[in-house]
């Protein structure tokens, strides 16, 4: 029987004091938490047109000049995508317009005061700055010479010319303050209406492919292309005063920094900044014009191209790599099950086939509203994973099914267990087909990952979207060429793996 020393009993009854290291840890936890919170950058979003890019860059630099780390996720799409990203916490702020807030976000068909808008947004945990100082309303534009030849000065005058071809942005086609209610208000007869990208629409208008398009009143391209904005004689469009929306939970100093932009931009100045962005193909340089004469020029130089290329490429590899890993981890076991046939096997191949037939852009859009996903890299990885399943599942199933029956019978006759037969004989014999499926999936993922930029996930799609907006082939190629090179490198890498992983007899 073990004896207990009396002094030990006395010690056990005394309350133990926390060790200094524990006290230090408890003290450091809130300090580290605050430090981490301050280190997290403010994420600024922007829509997919020049002015929103420029305003996003102005806000980013304003925050950085205030000593607040900030990033700008450019060209994340339209209103609803940015609104969902703001509510979901994927972005902290983005530039918006009062008319759009009322019509598209709050779904109210009459004009609201700023206080009414602010109170309504507060219910969603979203705040709004005062107007920046300009009204960027919608307008319909035509080539000046064509408008003068037909005598068209107002939107109402379009009634006389039903043969005119109309090209509108996809968002404007579906907006509550867009084409359908506009056509009803003005009783417009035009039926030849197509959806087209905002920037490409100007090119289509210039070469005569369309005759009328929607535009923003502060678009620099209206003057550059000698276009005329038709008068909204029935006053259909509400005011679209530029503001910044932000999460109410955002840092107080960041909110204060954004509020310093209130009332500092009039329409002429905004048009000049937009024109500079169109001329230089550089949103950061255009945004720097806003700060001319202001204190704090340390951030006047934008991010260098090598640094941007490295950032785009790294994110692209992350998206494609993680999604490919998931496709392999799930695809090979599913292919093994599918190789056995039956209802389950046909169901697996059918599911993978359906995922492949859904357009990748639609698949991204379908995942965005779902819980856990939203506007994030998770959504892009999930979409790429589903998109890359079919080649792996199908090739795994085909490779296993193509193994000669005589070999299967020999393996059974040797008394090998099913697991040993699969791992030691069947999978090595099907390795060439399986690796071919993985290679196909990898190349598909590299190309499809460029669409991830549409939901702010980054990658080499960023310069492609930016170049489309600016109608700048050089900027487009900054993303397209590295993506093509990556695809070729991946293909070469898998050809090299063929020599390492596939048994020599099968290669011969």
matplotlib code that plots the C-alpha trace (Angstrom):
import matplotlib.pyplot as plt

x = [0.0, 1.4, 1.9, 1.3, 3.6, 1.7, 3.3, 2.0, -1.6, -1.1, 0.2, -2.7, -5.2, -3.5, -4.9, -2.4, -1.2, -1.2, 2.3, 3.9, 3.8, 0.1, -0.6, 1.6, -0.4, -3.7, -2.4, -1.1, -4.3, -6.2, -3.1, -2.5, -6.2, -6.1, -2.9, -4.3, -7.5, -5.4, -3.3, -6.3, -6.6, -9.8, -11.1, -12.5, -14.6, -15.6, -17.9, -16.9, -16.7, -14.0, -15.5, -16.0, -12.4, -11.1, -13.3, -12.1, -8.5, -9.2, -10.7, -7.8, -5.2, -7.2, -7.2, -3.5, -2.6, -4.5, -2.3, -4.9, -3.9, -6.3, -6.7, -8.8, -10.6, -11.3, -14.2, -16.2, -19.3, -22.6, -24.7, -26.1, -22.7, -21.1, -24.1, -23.9, -20.2, -20.7, -23.3, -21.3, -18.1, -16.1, -15.6, -15.8, -16.9, -17.5, -18.7, -22.4, -25.1, -28.3, -30.6, -29.2, -29.5, -33.2, -34.1, -31.9, -31.0, -34.0, -36.4, -38.3, -39.7, -39.8, -37.1, -35.9, -34.2, -30.7, -31.9, -34.5, -31.8, -29.5, -32.1, -33.1, -29.5, -28.9, -31.3, -28.8, -25.8, -24.6, -23.7, -23.5, -21.3, -22.7, -22.6, -19.2, -20.4, -21.6, -24.6, -23.8, -27.2, -28.0, -28.4, -29.0, -26.3, -26.0, -23.3, -23.6, -23.7, -26.4, -28.5, -28.3, -29.1, -32.3, -33.1, -33.1, -32.4, -34.6, -35.4, -39.0, -37.8, -36.7, -40.3, -40.1, -37.2, -38.2, -35.4, -32.6, -30.4, -30.0, -27.1, -27.4, -25.4, -26.7, -27.3, -29.3, -31.5, -32.6, -32.7, -35.8, -34.8, -33.5, -34.7, -38.1, -39.6, -37.9, -39.4, -42.8, -42.6, -41.5, -43.5, -40.4, -40.9, -37.3, -37.2, -33.6, -32.0, -28.9, -26.9, -23.3, -20.4, -20.3, -16.9, -17.4, -20.6, -18.7, -16.7, -19.9, -21.4, -18.3, -18.2, -22.0, -22.9, -25.5, -27.1, -28.1, -26.5, -26.9, -24.1, -23.3, -23.4, -19.8, -18.4, -15.3, -16.0, -19.1, -16.9, -14.0, -16.2, -18.2, -21.5, -24.5, -26.6, -30.3, -32.4, -34.5, -37.5, -40.0, -37.5, -37.5, -34.1, -33.7, -30.7, -27.6, -25.4, -22.1, -21.6, -19.6, -21.4, -19.6, -20.1, -21.3, -18.9, -15.9, -13.1, -14.2, -11.0, -11.6, -15.2, -13.8, -11.3, -14.0, -16.1, -13.3, -14.1, -17.6, -18.4, -14.9, -15.7, -17.9, -18.9, -16.3, -13.5, -14.9, -15.1, -11.4, -10.4, -12.3, -10.7, -7.2, -8.0, -9.1, -6.1, -3.4, -5.1, -4.1, -6.7, -4.1, -2.5, -6.0, -6.9, -3.6, -5.0, -7.5, -4.6, -2.6, -1.6, -2.6, -0.3, 1.1, 2.5, 4.2, 1.6, 1.5, 3.3, 1.0, 1.9, 4.6, 3.7, 6.1, 4.5, 1.0, 1.9, 3.3, 0.2, -2.2, -0.2, 0.1, -3.7, -4.4, -2.2, -3.9, -7.4, -6.5, -4.3, -6.7, -9.6, -7.6, -6.6, -10.2, -11.1, -8.5, -9.3, -13.0, -12.8, -10.7, -12.8, -16.0, -14.5, -13.7, -17.3, -18.6, -16.4, -18.6, -21.6, -25.1, -27.5, -25.0, -22.2, -24.5, -25.7, -22.1, -21.2, -24.5, -23.8, -20.3, -21.6, -24.3, -21.7, -19.6, -22.5, -23.3, -21.5, -18.7, -20.0, -23.5, -22.0, -20.2, -23.5, -25.4, -23.0, -22.7, -26.1, -25.5, -24.4, -20.7, -19.8, -20.7, -18.2, -14.9, -12.2, -14.1, -16.8, -14.3, -12.5, -15.9, -17.0, -13.6, -13.7, -17.2, -16.1, -13.0, -14.7, -15.9, -12.5, -11.1, -14.2, -14.7, -11.1, -10.8, -13.9, -12.9, -9.3, -10.6, -13.2, -10.7, -8.6, -8.8, -11.1, -8.3, -6.1, -9.0, -9.6, -5.8, -5.8, -8.7, -7.2, -4.0, -6.3, -5.5, -8.0, -10.1, -8.1, -4.8, -6.2, -7.3, -4.2, -1.5, -2.9, -6.0, -5.0, -1.4, -2.8, -5.4, -2.8, -2.3, -6.0, -6.3, -3.4, -4.7, -8.0, -6.2, -4.1, -7.3, -8.9, -5.8, -5.7, -9.5, -9.1, -6.2, -8.3, -11.6, -10.0, -9.8, -13.5, -12.9, -12.1, -15.8, -16.5, -13.4, -11.4, -8.5, -6.1, -5.1, -8.7, -8.2, -6.2, -8.4, -11.6, -9.8, -8.6, -12.1, -13.4, -10.7, -10.9, -7.1, -5.6, -2.3, -4.0, -6.0, -2.8, -1.2, -3.6, -4.3, -0.6, 0.4, -2.7, -1.8, 1.8, 0.6, -1.6, 1.3, 3.6, 1.0, 0.7, 4.4, 4.6, 2.0, 3.9, 6.9, 4.9, 3.9, 7.5, 7.7, 4.3, 3.2, 4.9, 7.4, 5.5, 2.3, 4.2, 5.6]
y = [0.0, 3.3, 5.9, 9.6, 12.2, 14.7, 17.6, 16.5, 16.5, 20.1, 21.1, 19.5, 21.5, 24.8, 26.6, 26.6, 29.8, 30.2, 29.9, 33.0, 31.5, 30.9, 34.5, 35.8, 33.7, 35.0, 38.5, 37.9, 36.4, 39.7, 41.5, 38.9, 39.0, 42.8, 42.6, 40.0, 42.1, 45.1, 43.1, 41.8, 44.1, 45.9, 44.2, 46.7, 45.3, 46.9, 46.2, 45.3, 48.7, 51.5, 53.9, 51.3, 50.1, 53.7, 54.4, 51.1, 52.2, 55.6, 54.0, 51.5, 54.2, 56.4, 53.6, 52.8, 56.5, 56.4, 53.5, 50.8, 47.8, 47.4, 45.2, 45.8, 42.9, 44.3, 43.6, 41.2, 41.4, 43.1, 44.5, 41.4, 39.6, 42.6, 43.0, 39.3, 39.5, 42.6, 40.9, 37.6, 39.4, 38.5, 42.3, 45.1, 47.9, 48.8, 51.8, 51.8, 54.2, 55.4, 54.5, 51.0, 50.6, 51.5, 49.6, 46.5, 45.9, 47.2, 46.4, 49.7, 51.3, 54.9, 57.3, 57.3, 60.0, 59.3, 58.8, 56.3, 54.4, 54.5, 53.2, 50.4, 49.3, 49.4, 46.4, 44.4, 45.5, 47.8, 51.5, 54.1, 57.2, 60.5, 61.0, 61.5, 64.5, 63.3, 61.6, 58.8, 58.1, 55.6, 56.8, 55.5, 56.5, 56.6, 57.6, 61.4, 61.3, 58.7, 60.5, 63.8, 62.0, 60.5, 63.6, 61.6, 63.7, 62.0, 58.5, 59.1, 59.7, 56.1, 55.1, 56.2, 53.7, 50.1, 48.8, 50.2, 47.5, 47.7, 46.3, 46.3, 45.0, 41.8, 43.5, 46.3, 43.8, 42.3, 45.3, 46.7, 50.1, 48.6, 47.8, 46.2, 48.9, 51.5, 50.1, 50.0, 53.6, 54.9, 52.3, 51.5, 49.1, 47.8, 43.9, 43.5, 43.6, 41.7, 41.3, 42.5, 43.3, 47.0, 47.7, 45.6, 47.4, 50.6, 48.7, 47.3, 50.7, 52.2, 49.5, 49.7, 46.3, 48.0, 51.4, 52.1, 51.0, 51.7, 53.7, 55.6, 59.4, 59.8, 57.3, 58.8, 56.8, 58.8, 61.8, 59.8, 57.9, 61.0, 59.6, 61.5, 60.6, 60.7, 62.9, 61.0, 63.2, 61.2, 61.2, 57.4, 57.0, 58.0, 59.7, 57.5, 59.4, 57.6, 56.4, 53.7, 50.9, 49.2, 46.6, 48.3, 46.0, 47.4, 49.1, 52.6, 54.2, 52.6, 54.0, 57.4, 57.2, 56.4, 59.3, 61.7, 61.0, 62.5, 65.4, 65.4, 64.3, 66.2, 64.8, 66.6, 65.3, 61.8, 61.8, 63.0, 60.1, 57.6, 59.1, 58.7, 55.0, 54.4, 56.2, 54.6, 51.2, 51.7, 52.2, 52.9, 55.7, 57.2, 57.0, 58.9, 61.9, 62.3, 62.7, 65.3, 68.1, 66.0, 64.8, 61.3, 60.5, 57.3, 55.1, 56.9, 54.1, 51.1, 47.5, 46.4, 43.9, 41.2, 41.4, 41.3, 38.4, 36.4, 37.1, 36.1, 33.0, 31.8, 32.2, 30.5, 27.5, 27.4, 27.3, 24.7, 22.6, 22.3, 21.6, 18.9, 17.3, 17.0, 15.6, 12.9, 12.1, 11.6, 10.8, 7.6, 5.9, 6.9, 5.5, 2.2, 1.9, 2.9, 0.3, -2.4, -1.3, -1.6, 1.2, 2.8, 2.8, 4.4, 6.9, 8.0, 8.4, 10.2, 12.7, 13.4, 13.9, 16.3, 18.4, 18.5, 19.7, 22.7, 25.8, 26.6, 30.2, 28.9, 26.5, 29.3, 31.3, 28.4, 27.9, 31.6, 31.8, 28.5, 28.6, 28.3, 29.3, 32.9, 35.1, 33.4, 31.1, 28.2, 28.6, 28.6, 25.5, 23.7, 24.5, 23.4, 20.2, 19.3, 20.3, 18.2, 15.0, 13.4, 12.8, 11.1, 9.0, 8.0, 7.1, 5.2, 3.2, 2.5, 1.5, -1.0, -2.4, -2.9, -5.3, -8.7, -11.3, -13.9, -11.7, -11.2, -15.0, -15.6, -13.2, -14.9, -18.3, -17.2, -16.7, -12.9, -10.9, -8.3, -5.4, -6.9, -7.6, -4.0, -2.3, -4.6, -5.7, -3.8, -0.2, -0.5, -1.9, 0.9, 3.6, 4.8, 5.5, 7.0, 9.3, 10.4, 11.4, 13.4, 15.2, 16.1, 17.3, 19.4, 21.1, 21.8, 23.3, 25.6, 27.1, 27.2, 28.8, 32.1, 32.5, 32.6, 36.3, 36.9, 36.2, 37.9, 34.7, 36.2, 34.3, 35.0, 35.9, 39.3, 40.9, 39.1, 40.8, 44.1, 44.0, 43.2, 46.2, 48.4, 46.8, 46.4, 43.3, 43.7, 43.5, 40.5, 38.7, 39.4, 36.8, 34.6, 33.9, 32.8, 30.6, 28.9, 28.4, 26.9, 24.5, 23.4, 23.0, 20.9, 18.7, 18.3, 17.5, 14.7, 13.4, 13.2, 11.4, 8.8, 7.6, 7.5, 6.1, 3.8, 0.4, 0.1, -2.9, -0.8, 2.1, -0.2]
z = [0.0, -1.1, 1.6, 1.2, 2.8, 5.0, 3.3, 0.0, 1.3, 2.5, -0.9, -2.7, -0.6, -1.4, -4.5, -7.3, -8.8, -12.5, -13.9, -15.3, -18.8, -18.6, -17.4, -20.2, -22.7, -21.4, -21.7, -25.2, -26.6, -26.9, -28.1, -30.8, -31.7, -32.1, -34.1, -36.4, -36.9, -37.8, -40.1, -42.1, -45.1, -46.0, -49.2, -51.7, -54.5, -57.9, -60.7, -64.2, -65.8, -65.9, -63.4, -60.8, -61.2, -60.8, -57.7, -56.2, -56.7, -55.2, -52.1, -51.9, -51.9, -49.5, -47.0, -47.5, -47.1, -43.8, -42.6, -43.2, -45.3, -48.2, -51.3, -54.4, -56.1, -59.5, -61.8, -59.7, -61.9, -61.5, -58.7, -57.2, -57.1, -55.2, -52.9, -51.9, -51.5, -49.2, -47.1, -46.9, -45.8, -48.9, -49.5, -47.0, -49.3, -52.9, -55.0, -55.8, -57.1, -55.3, -58.1, -58.4, -54.6, -54.7, -57.8, -57.8, -54.1, -52.2, -55.1, -54.7, -57.9, -56.7, -55.8, -52.2, -50.1, -48.9, -45.3, -46.5, -48.4, -45.4, -43.0, -45.3, -45.8, -42.0, -41.6, -43.6, -41.6, -44.4, -44.2, -46.9, -47.3, -48.5, -52.3, -53.8, -55.8, -59.2, -60.8, -63.2, -64.7, -67.4, -71.0, -74.5, -77.0, -80.8, -83.3, -83.6, -87.4, -87.4, -84.8, -86.8, -90.0, -88.5, -86.4, -83.1, -80.0, -77.5, -76.5, -77.6, -81.1, -81.4, -81.9, -85.5, -86.3, -85.4, -87.6, -85.4, -83.9, -80.1, -78.1, -74.3, -71.4, -69.9, -66.6, -68.2, -70.0, -66.7, -64.4, -62.8, -64.2, -67.4, -71.0, -70.4, -68.2, -70.4, -73.5, -71.9, -70.7, -74.1, -76.2, -78.2, -81.1, -81.5, -81.6, -82.8, -79.3, -78.3, -75.1, -75.3, -72.9, -71.9, -73.4, -76.6, -77.1, -77.9, -80.6, -82.0, -82.1, -83.8, -86.6, -87.2, -85.8, -83.6, -83.7, -80.0, -76.7, -73.0, -71.4, -68.2, -68.5, -67.2, -69.7, -71.3, -74.4, -75.2, -76.1, -77.5, -80.0, -81.0, -79.6, -78.4, -75.4, -76.1, -73.8, -71.3, -72.1, -70.0, -67.0, -66.7, -65.1, -61.4, -59.9, -59.7, -57.2, -56.6, -53.0, -51.2, -49.5, -46.6, -43.9, -40.7, -38.8, -40.8, -38.8, -37.7, -39.0, -42.4, -42.5, -41.6, -44.4, -47.0, -45.7, -46.6, -50.2, -49.9, -52.2, -53.7, -57.3, -59.8, -63.1, -65.2, -62.9, -63.0, -66.8, -66.8, -64.6, -66.7, -69.9, -68.3, -67.5, -71.1, -72.5, -70.3, -69.8, -66.1, -63.4, -60.7, -62.8, -63.5, -59.8, -59.0, -60.8, -58.0, -55.5, -57.4, -55.1, -52.0, -49.2, -49.3, -52.7, -51.5, -53.1, -56.5, -58.2, -58.9, -58.5, -61.0, -63.8, -62.6, -59.1, -60.5, -62.8, -59.9, -57.8, -60.6, -61.4, -57.8, -57.2, -60.5, -59.5, -56.1, -57.7, -60.3, -58.0, -55.1, -57.4, -59.3, -56.0, -55.0, -58.4, -58.0, -54.4, -55.3, -59.0, -58.8, -56.1, -58.0, -61.2, -59.4, -58.3, -61.7, -63.4, -61.8, -63.8, -62.5, -61.6, -59.2, -61.8, -64.4, -61.9, -61.1, -64.7, -65.4, -62.5, -63.7, -67.3, -66.2, -64.3, -67.5, -69.6, -67.3, -68.6, -66.2, -65.8, -65.0, -62.5, -60.7, -60.6, -59.2, -56.3, -55.3, -53.5, -51.5, -47.8, -47.2, -50.8, -51.7, -53.5, -52.6, -53.8, -52.2, -54.8, -57.7, -56.3, -55.9, -59.4, -60.9, -58.9, -60.2, -63.7, -63.6, -62.3, -65.6, -67.3, -64.2, -63.4, -67.0, -67.7, -64.4, -65.1, -68.8, -67.8, -65.3, -67.6, -70.4, -68.4, -70.1, -68.5, -68.6, -66.3, -63.9, -63.7, -63.2, -60.3, -58.7, -59.2, -57.4, -54.3, -54.1, -52.0, -53.8, -52.3, -53.4, -56.9, -57.2, -55.8, -57.1, -60.5, -61.8, -60.9, -62.3, -65.5, -65.8, -64.7, -68.3, -68.8, -65.2, -65.7, -69.1, -67.4, -64.7, -67.4, -69.2, -66.0, -65.2, -68.6, -68.3, -64.9, -66.0, -68.7, -66.8, -63.8, -65.7, -65.1, -61.3, -61.6, -62.3, -58.7, -57.3, -56.8, -58.7, -61.0, -64.6, -65.5, -63.8, -66.7, -69.2, -67.7, -67.3, -71.0, -72.2, -70.2, -71.7, -75.2, -74.8, -76.5, -74.7, -71.2, -72.4, -73.5, -70.1, -68.7, -71.8, -72.6, -69.1, -68.9, -72.2, -71.0, -67.8, -69.7, -71.8, -68.8, -67.0, -70.1, -70.3, -66.6, -67.0, -70.0, -67.8, -65.1, -67.7, -67.7, -63.9, -62.8, -65.7, -65.8, -68.7, -70.2, -70.5, -72.0, -74.8]

ax = plt.figure().add_subplot(projection="3d")
ax.plot(x, y, z, "-o")
ax.set_aspect("equal")
plt.show()
